[in-house]
Amino acid sequence: MQEVHSIQNALDILELPPFITKEDIKIRYIYLAKRFHPDINGDSDKMEQINWAYNLLLEYIDSFRYSFDEDELNKQLPNLNHNNKFRF
């Protein structure tokens, strides 16, 4: 459960909704980095949080693996299994 909390915290730091793409994360990171970077009189603590959140979300996306076993496919595509029931 700690991982879910960490990911939600990272989304909150980057001010992102739950359903996003990798590209959304990168765009938001660039925007916030330009705003809070210490080299342009930004907040170094806030920039550290932004970096942590960005790295955590990208690591999660890159490490996530889809399973293509029958049970998983039936969960993700329930109509596929439903249609097979009516084949002769």
Steps between C-alpha positions, in 0.01 A plus 500: 500500500799730552565500122148625427545782750838592348360508148203711609738736678712528183189578293403768753847658491489520120132605517394222263178296478510119540457419129799641316758402243876498524500804273266685741745437782793632297314813391391576855853438632652744251240763589560466875879478461502832315287651775684366808859438389748649751710654222215737420421599860274201556456283805763225528285295741204514262728406209625201697140386553424549131804293401401224744142491370610502136750217550253290700224529241731427207648201682151368568395541137821346365491208743131418466444178308179388343390144533343338197373187664138398444374626837653842450366529147152408624523775762620759252283392208184343642321514164760271346406217735129582467512466120676165521212355699272528200725340238395165359 
